[in-house]
């Protein structure tokens, strides 16, 4: 069997594009192979271990050989098989552990296959987009192995150095997405795109690079918070008839709020149409509630300006109240704004996981609240007089927050007993359940914090470039796109529309584009080695340099005949154990060699016996 490196290197320089039927056949093949590899459940740690006795180099080579001429599609097919095994695990509880082990094995195999790919093929293997035939016969959309891993939350695959190299290339703009004539997306190195002239080098597409989007978004968000703080700093000014109209900071705040709301709605639309409703997370809910409050505040503010008398005063007060309610959410959204930093990103992953785990708690709490509310209301109605249900609900909430109102039920011994039971159930039982759930979620994240963060960061990067629009206008300039540029799409040709977009973006983003051009031309360490050498020590050979492995002594120590390399480096490392293979694999290799020597010895004995018989 040819080696894995030879099979990968034999591929063409460009990504292959197999048909959906071919990809589906390869998915079935690797799925059947995985069933043969793992007919029974095995310990999960034995699969992800670098020296696994299950996923050995021979197994990896067998999977690479199984792809034939379509090795570039193998990681995608393995991750698709993983997804199908997870579906089988969720719908067949009796074989849950076995199918989950097979899903993990497929993910580990995909990581090992990508690890063996040569550096020049890594981009094609990770970002080439494929389609397969679904169960109902429809053809799926084009998805790359990297996108599929992000959608499936493959922490083992995405935490690999190969996946992160591709993510970093996308983050920094060294790899960009290009739309072909059919509207499909291809990922190409940025230096392969021809640029001529100064005007041509001001590429509007650089605004869509995730790193620059992130910087631009942070800047705009701080401007928004500054405008918001000034707009609400003096609520009494809004009651003064001389301050009835919108001031400059309110205008800035509402314009930015409109831009961010449009962007949030666009993200929600992409999640629901391009990915899945399951990716709708906590921060999407926070953004939606914030947008609703800001929209309500704006509507009430405009209505207050148009109204007169006491009605205008009431509407202005209501508008300010809506703005005040949005303040905690606005400052809370600084967490996802700065989640590109590892500490903040890990913290928000912990928060999201805790909130997800708390769903069980709130479900039990809701059921208990309904039961106790009904029971207390029924006991209250037994004497012919009832309090409003809202008062009873308020007393239940106060008890949950450690401020019970026992006086409310002291007239009814049964009601007071039932209220005592509610306090015990919530304060003693449910709250401890919530604490244990939070603790478990925190331990799960912290235990594998690096992999979780790298997976989240990869999702953040792909989410920023996964846009159905070739030209990205960050807020608040997306308003210009909606009202001034987008209408031309229905009246002009596609070529003219692209030219309009590029011209408008060059004018609107002239200063940011010039800044990006100067940074990438002279300051980016990835493109300018003098900057990298300035901030880091020069590498004069690396770990394979002979003068590092066997250094020579100079100066006074050399004159005294002292030396470091009394024992050569090769002899030193020869005494190290083989950590690239498991203990079982090393023992089996030695047994195999011993078996071959015994067979050779037996054959020698037979030959000697035969010669002796002939001699007699």
C-alpha positions in Angstrom: 0.0 0.0 0.0 1.4 3.5 -0.9 2.2 5.7 2.0 -0.2 8.4 3.1 2.2 11.1 2.1 2.6 9.7 -1.4 -1.2 9.5 -1.8 -1.8 13.0 -0.7 1.1 14.5 -2.7 -0.2 12.9 -5.9 -3.3 15.1 -5.9 -3.6 18.1 -8.2 -2.8 21.6 -7.0 -6.5 22.6 -7.1 -9.3 21.1 -5.2 -11.1 18.2 -6.8 -14.8 18.5 -7.2 -16.5 15.1 -7.0 -20.1 14.7 -7.7 -22.6 14.4 -4.8 -23.1 10.7 -5.6 -19.4 10.1 -5.3 -19.2 11.9 -2.0 -22.2 10.0 -0.6 -20.6 6.7 -1.6 -17.4 7.7 0.2 -19.4 8.6 3.3 -21.0 5.2 3.3 -17.7 3.5 2.8 -15.9 5.2 5.7 -19.0 4.6 7.9 -18.9 0.9 7.1 -15.2 0.8 7.9 -15.8 2.5 11.2 -18.4 -0.1 12.1 -15.8 -2.8 11.4 -13.2 -0.9 13.3 -15.4 -0.5 16.4 -18.0 -3.3 16.6 -18.1 -2.8 20.3 -17.8 0.0 22.8 -14.2 1.1 23.7 -13.0 3.6 26.3 -13.3 7.1 24.9 -9.8 8.1 26.1 -8.3 5.3 24.0 -9.6 7.0 20.8 -8.3 10.5 21.3 -5.0 9.4 22.8 -2.1 10.3 20.4 -0.7 6.8 21.0 -4.1 5.1 20.6 -4.0 1.4 20.2 -7.3 1.6 18.2 -6.5 4.4 15.7 -3.0 3.4 14.8 -0.9 4.6 11.8 -2.0 1.5 9.9 -5.6 2.4 10.5 -5.1 5.9 9.3 -3.3 4.7 6.1 -6.2 2.3 5.5 -8.7 5.2 5.6 -6.6 7.3 3.4 -6.3 4.5 0.9 -10.1 4.0 1.0 -10.7 7.4 -0.5 -8.8 6.6 -3.7 -8.4 9.7 -5.9 -10.7 11.8 -3.6 -8.5 12.1 -0.6 -9.3 15.8 -0.3 -12.9 14.9 0.4 -12.0 12.3 3.1 -12.0 14.7 6.1 -15.4 16.1 5.0 -16.8 12.5 4.6 -15.4 11.5 8.0 -17.1 14.5 9.7 -20.3 13.8 7.8 -20.2 10.1 9.0 -19.6 11.5 12.5 -22.8 13.5 12.3 -24.7 10.4 11.1 -23.3 8.3 14.0 -24.4 11.0 16.5 -27.9 11.0 14.9 -28.0 7.2 15.3 -26.9 7.6 19.0 -29.6 10.1 19.7 -32.3 7.9 18.1 -31.1 4.5 19.4 -30.5 4.8 23.1 -29.6 1.1 23.4 -26.5 1.6 21.3 -25.8 5.2 22.4 -22.3 4.6 23.7 -21.2 2.5 20.8 -22.3 5.0 18.2 -20.8 7.9 20.2 -17.5 6.1 20.2 -17.7 5.7 16.4 -18.5 9.3 16.0 -15.5 10.3 18.1 -13.3 7.9 16.1 -14.4 9.6 12.8 -13.5 13.0 14.2 -10.1 11.8 15.5 -9.5 10.1 12.1 -10.3 13.4 10.3 -7.8 15.2 12.5 -5.1 12.6 11.8 -5.7 12.6 8.1 -5.4 16.4 8.0 -2.3 16.2 10.1 -0.6 14.0 7.4 -1.5 16.4 4.6 1.4 18.4 3.2 1.4 22.2 4.1 0.7 23.2 0.5 -2.5 21.0 0.4 -3.8 22.0 3.8 -5.8 24.9 2.5 -7.5 22.8 -0.1 -8.3 19.9 2.3 -9.8 22.2 4.9 -11.7 24.7 2.8 -12.7 22.7 -0.4 -16.5 22.7 -0.4 -18.5 19.5 -1.2 -22.1 18.4 -1.6 -23.7 15.1 -0.8 -27.0 13.4 -1.4 -29.4 13.6 1.6 -31.7 10.9 2.7 -34.7 12.3 0.9 -32.7 12.5 -2.4 -32.1 16.2 -2.3 -28.6 17.6 -2.9 -27.1 19.4 0.1 -25.5 22.8 -0.1 -21.8 23.2 -0.5 -20.0 22.9 2.8 -16.3 22.6 3.6 -14.8 20.3 6.2 -14.0 23.4 8.4 -17.5 24.7 8.2 -19.0 21.3 8.9 -16.7 20.9 12.0 -17.8 24.2 13.3 -21.5 23.5 12.8 -21.1 20.1 14.5 -18.9 21.5 17.4 -16.0 19.2 16.7 -13.6 20.3 19.4 -11.0 17.6 18.7 -10.8 18.5 15.0 -10.9 22.3 15.5 -8.3 22.3 18.2 -5.7 20.9 15.9 -2.8 23.1 14.8 -3.8 22.5 11.1 -7.4 23.7 11.6 -6.2 26.7 13.6 -3.6 27.6 10.9 -6.5 27.8 8.4 -8.6 29.8 10.9 -5.8 32.2 11.5 -5.3 32.7 7.7 -9.0 33.5 7.4 -8.9 35.8 10.5 -6.0 37.8 9.3 -7.1 37.9 5.6 -4.2 35.8 4.2 -7.0 33.6 2.8 -10.1 35.3 1.4 -13.4 34.0 -0.1 -14.0 34.7 -3.8 -17.3 34.4 -5.5 -17.3 32.6 -8.9 -19.7 33.2 -11.8 -22.2 30.7 -10.3 -22.3 32.4 -7.0 -20.3 29.7 -5.2 -17.6 30.6 -2.7 -13.9 29.6 -3.2 -11.2 30.2 -0.7 -7.9 31.5 -2.2 -4.7 33.0 -0.8 -4.9 36.8 -1.0 -1.6 37.1 -2.8 -3.1 35.2 -5.7 -5.5 38.1 -6.5 -4.1 40.5 -9.0 -3.9 44.1 -7.9 -2.6 47.1 -10.0 -2.3 50.8 -9.2 -2.9 52.6 -5.9 -6.7 52.7 -6.4 -6.7 49.0 -7.1 -4.7 48.3 -4.0 -7.4 50.0 -1.9 -9.3 46.7 -1.9 -12.8 47.1 -0.4 -12.8 43.4 0.3 -10.3 44.0 3.1 -13.1 45.6 5.2 -14.6 42.1 5.3 -11.5 40.5 6.9 -12.6 39.3 10.3 -9.7 40.9 12.1 -10.5 44.3 10.7 -14.3 43.8 11.2 -13.5 43.1 14.9 -11.5 46.3 15.3 -14.1 48.3 13.5 -16.9 46.8 15.6 -15.2 47.5 18.9 -14.7 51.1 17.8 -18.3 51.6 16.8 -19.6 49.9 19.9 -17.6 52.2 22.2 -19.0 55.2 20.2 -22.5 53.8 20.7 -22.0 53.4 24.4 -20.6 56.9 24.6 -23.6 58.4 22.7 -26.0 56.3 24.8 -24.5 57.5 28.1 -24.8 61.2 26.9 -28.3 60.7 25.6 -29.6 59.4 29.0 -27.4 61.3 31.4 -30.0 64.0 32.2 -33.5 62.5 32.1 -35.0 65.8 33.3 -33.8 67.5 30.2 -36.3 65.3 28.2 -39.1 66.7 30.3 -38.1 70.3 29.6 -40.2 71.7 26.7 -37.0 73.4 25.4 -35.4 69.9 25.0 -38.4 68.3 23.3 -36.6 67.6 20.0 -33.8 65.0 19.5 -30.4 66.3 20.3 -27.2 65.3 18.5 -26.3 62.4 20.8 -29.8 60.9 20.5 -29.5 61.0 16.8 -26.1 59.3 16.8 -27.4 56.8 19.3 -30.5 55.9 17.3 -28.6 55.7 14.0 -26.1 53.3 15.5 -28.9 51.4 17.2 -30.7 51.0 13.8 -27.4 49.8 12.2 -26.7 47.2 14.9 -30.4 46.1 14.9 -30.2 45.5 11.1 -27.0 43.5 11.6 -28.5 41.4 14.4 -31.6 40.6 12.3 -29.3 39.6 9.5 -27.4 37.2 11.7 -30.6 35.7 13.0 -31.8 35.2 9.4 -28.5 33.5 8.5 -28.7 31.2 11.5 -32.2 30.1 10.7 -31.8 29.7 6.9 -28.2 28.8 6.3 -27.3 26.8 9.5 -30.0 25.6 12.0 -32.2 27.0 14.7 -30.1 25.0 17.2 -27.3 27.5 16.8 -29.7 30.3 18.1 -27.9 31.0 21.4 -28.1 33.2 24.5 -26.4 36.2 22.9 -28.9 36.2 20.0 -31.7 36.4 22.6 -29.9 39.3 24.4 -29.4 41.1 21.1 -33.1 40.6 20.1 -34.4 41.9 23.4 -32.0 44.9 23.3 -33.1 45.8 19.7 -36.7 45.6 20.8 -36.2 47.9 23.7 -34.3 50.5 21.6 -36.9 50.3 18.9 -39.6 50.9 21.4 -37.7 53.8 22.9 -37.3 55.4 19.5 -41.0 54.9 18.6 -42.1 56.4 21.9 -39.6 59.3 21.5 -40.9 60.2 18.1 -44.5 59.9 19.3 -43.7 62.2 22.2 -42.3 64.8 19.8 -45.4 64.6 17.7 -47.7 64.8 20.7 -48.6 67.8 22.8 -49.4 68.5 26.5 -49.4 65.8 29.1 -49.4 63.0 26.5 -46.0 64.2 25.2 -44.6 64.2 28.7 -45.8 60.7 29.4 -44.4 59.3 26.1 -41.0 60.9 26.7 -40.9 59.3 30.2 -41.8 55.9 28.7 -39.1 56.3 26.1 -36.5 57.1 28.8 -37.7 54.1 30.8 -37.2 51.8 27.8 -33.7 53.2 27.3 -33.0 52.6 31.0 -34.1 49.0 30.8 -31.6 48.4 27.9 -28.6 49.7 29.9 -27.7 46.3 31.6 -28.0 44.5 28.3 -25.9 47.0 26.4 -23.0 46.8 28.8 -23.4 43.0 29.0 -22.9 42.8 25.2 -19.3 44.0 25.7 -18.5 40.3 26.5 -19.2 39.0 22.9 -17.6 42.1 21.5 -14.3 41.3 23.2 -14.6 37.5 22.9 -11.7 37.4 20.5 -9.5 37.5 23.6 -9.0 34.1 25.2 -10.0 35.1 28.8 -13.2 36.8 27.7 -14.0 34.1 25.2 -13.6 31.3 27.8 -15.6 33.3 30.3 -18.5 33.7 27.9 -18.4 30.0 27.0 -18.7 29.2 30.7 -21.7 31.5 31.0 -23.4 30.1 27.9 -22.8 26.5 29.1 -24.2 27.4 32.6 -27.3 28.9 31.1 -27.8 25.9 28.9 -27.5 23.6 31.9 -29.9 25.7 33.9 -32.7 24.8 31.5 -33.5 21.7 33.6 -33.7 23.8 36.7 -36.0 26.4 35.2 -38.2 23.6 33.8 -38.6 22.1 37.3 -39.1 25.5 38.8 -41.8 26.4 36.3 -43.7 23.2 37.0 -43.5 23.6 40.7 -44.5 27.3 40.5 -47.7 26.4 38.6 -48.6 23.7 41.1 -48.0 25.8 44.2 -49.7 28.8 42.6 -52.8 26.8 41.9 -52.7 25.2 45.3 -52.3 28.5 47.2 -55.0 30.2 45.1 -57.4 27.3 45.8 -56.8 27.4 49.5 -57.3 31.1 49.5 -60.6 30.7 47.6 -61.9 28.1 50.1 -63.2 30.9 52.4 -65.0 32.7 49.6 -62.5 35.6 49.3 -59.5 35.5 47.1 -56.4 37.7 46.6 -55.3 38.5 43.1 -53.2 35.7 41.6 -50.5 38.3 40.9 -50.0 38.8 44.6 -49.6 35.1 45.2 -47.1 34.9 42.3 -45.2 37.9 43.8 -45.0 36.1 47.2 -43.6 33.0 45.5 -41.0 35.0 43.7 -40.0 36.8 46.9 -39.6 33.4 48.6 -37.4 32.2 45.8 -35.2 35.3 46.3 -34.9 34.7 50.0 -37.5 37.2 51.1 -40.6 35.2 51.9 -43.8 36.9 52.9 -45.1 34.6 55.7 -47.6 37.2 56.9 -49.7 36.8 53.8 -50.7 33.2 54.7 -50.7 33.3 58.5 -54.5 33.2 58.5 -54.6 29.8 56.8 -52.6 27.0 58.5 -52.8 24.8 55.4 -51.8 27.7 53.2 -48.8 28.5 55.5 -47.8 24.9 55.4 -47.9 24.8 51.6 -45.9 28.0 51.5 -43.3 26.4 53.8 -43.1 23.5 51.4 -42.5 25.9 48.5 -39.6 27.5 50.4 -38.1 24.2 51.2 -38.5 22.9 47.6 -36.9 26.0 46.1 -34.3 27.2 48.7 -33.1 23.8 49.8 -33.6 21.4 46.9 -33.8 23.3 43.6 -31.2 25.9 44.3 -28.7 23.2 45.2 -29.6 21.4 42.0 -28.8 24.7 40.2 -25.5 25.0 42.0 -24.5 21.5 41.1 -25.5 22.0 37.4 -23.4 25.2 37.3 -20.5 23.5 38.9 -20.7 20.6 36.4 -20.9 23.0 33.5 -17.9 25.0 34.7 -15.8 21.9 35.3 -16.6 20.6 31.8 -15.5 23.9 30.2 -12.4 24.5 32.3 -11.3 20.9 31.9 -10.9 21.4 28.2 -10.8 25.2 28.1 -8.3 25.5 25.3 -10.1 23.2 22.9 -13.5 24.9 23.7 -12.1 28.3 23.1 -10.4 27.4 19.8 -13.7 25.8 18.7 -15.6 29.0 19.6 -13.0 31.2 17.9 -13.2 29.2 14.7 -17.0 29.6 14.8 -16.6 33.3 15.3 -14.3 33.7 12.3 -16.4 31.6 10.0 -19.5 33.4 11.2 -18.0 36.7 10.2 -17.2 35.7 6.6 -20.2 33.4 6.1 -22.3 36.0 4.5 -24.5 35.7 1.4 -23.2 39.2 0.3 -19.9 39.7 -1.5 -19.6 43.3 -0.2 -19.6 43.7 3.6 -20.6 47.1 5.1 -20.0 47.0 8.9 -22.4 49.0 11.1 -23.3 51.8 10.8 -22.4 51.9 7.1 -24.8 49.0 6.4 -27.5 51.6 6.4 -25.8 53.2 3.4 -25.9 49.8 1.6 -29.6 49.3 2.4 -30.9 52.7 1.4 -28.4 53.9 -1.2 -26.7 50.9 -2.8 -29.0 47.9 -2.6 -31.8 49.4 -4.7 -29.5 49.5 -7.8 -29.3 45.7 -7.7 -32.7 45.5 -9.3 -32.0 47.9 -12.2 -28.4 47.4 -13.3 -26.3 44.5 -14.5 -24.3 42.4 -12.0 -21.0 43.8 -13.3 -22.2 47.4 -12.9 -23.6 46.6 -9.4 -20.2 45.3 -8.3 -18.5 48.4 -9.7 -20.9 50.7 -7.8 -20.3 48.7 -4.6 -16.5 48.9 -5.0 -16.6 52.7 -5.7 -18.9 53.5 -2.8 -16.8 51.4 -0.4 -13.6 53.0 -1.5 -15.0 56.4 -0.8 -16.8 55.6 2.4 -14.0 53.5 3.9 -11.1 55.5 2.4 -9.4 56.2 5.7 -9.8 52.6 7.1 -8.6 51.2 3.8 -5.5 53.4 3.8 -4.8 52.3 7.3 -5.1 48.7 6.4 -2.9 49.2 3.3 -0.1 50.8 5.4 -0.4 48.1 8.1 -0.2 45.2 5.6 2.5 46.8 3.6 4.9 47.8 6.3 3.8 46.7 9.8 2.2 43.2 9.6 4.7 40.7 11.0 3.3 37.9 8.9 4.4 39.8 5.7 7.3 41.9 7.0 10.1 39.9 8.5 11.9 42.9 9.8 9.0 43.7 12.2 9.0 40.1 13.4 12.7 40.1 13.9 12.4 43.4 15.7 10.0 42.0 18.3 11.5 38.5 18.6 14.9 36.9 18.9 16.4 35.7 15.6 16.3 31.9 14.9 19.8 30.8 13.8 19.1 27.2 13.1 16.2 25.8 15.1 16.0 22.5 16.9 17.6 20.5 14.1 20.8 22.7 14.0 23.9 20.6 14.7 25.5 23.4 16.8 22.4 23.4 19.0 22.3 19.6 19.5 26.0 19.3 20.1 27.2 22.7 21.2 30.9 23.6 21.4 32.4 25.4 24.4 34.4 28.5 23.9 36.5 31.0 25.9 38.0 30.1 29.2 36.0 26.9 29.5 37.4 25.6 26.3 40.9 26.5 27.4 40.5 24.4 30.5 39.4 21.4 28.3 35.7 21.4 29.5 33.0 20.4 27.1 29.2 19.9 27.0 28.9 17.3 24.3 30.8 14.5 25.9 28.0 12.2 24.8 26.7 12.9 21.3 23.1 14.1 20.9 22.1 11.0 18.8 23.3 8.7 21.6 21.3 10.6 24.2 18.0 10.5 22.4 18.5 6.9 21.5 17.9 6.1 25.2 14.5 7.8 25.1 11.3 5.6 25.0 9.1 5.6 21.9 6.3 7.9 22.8 4.8 8.0 19.3 3.3 4.5 19.9 1.3 3.0 22.7 2.8 0.4 25.0 0.7 -2.3 23.4 1.9 -1.3 19.9 5.6 -1.4 21.0 5.1 -4.8 22.7 3.3 -6.2 19.6 6.1 -4.9 17.4 8.7 -6.6 19.5 6.6 -9.8 19.6 6.3 -9.7 15.9 10.0 -9.4 15.5 10.6 -12.2 18.0 8.1 -14.4 16.1 9.9 -13.8 12.8 13.3 -14.7 14.5 11.7 -17.9 15.9 10.3 -18.8 12.5 13.8 -18.3 11.0 15.4 -20.4 13.7 12.8 -23.2 13.1 13.5 -23.1 9.4 17.2 -23.3 10.1 16.7 -26.3 12.3 14.6 -28.1 9.6 17.3 -27.4 7.0 20.0 -28.8 9.3 17.9 -31.9 10.0 17.3 -32.4 6.3 21.0 -32.1 5.6 21.8 -34.6 8.3 19.3 -37.1 6.9 20.8 -36.8 3.4 24.3 -37.3 4.9 23.3 -40.6 6.5 
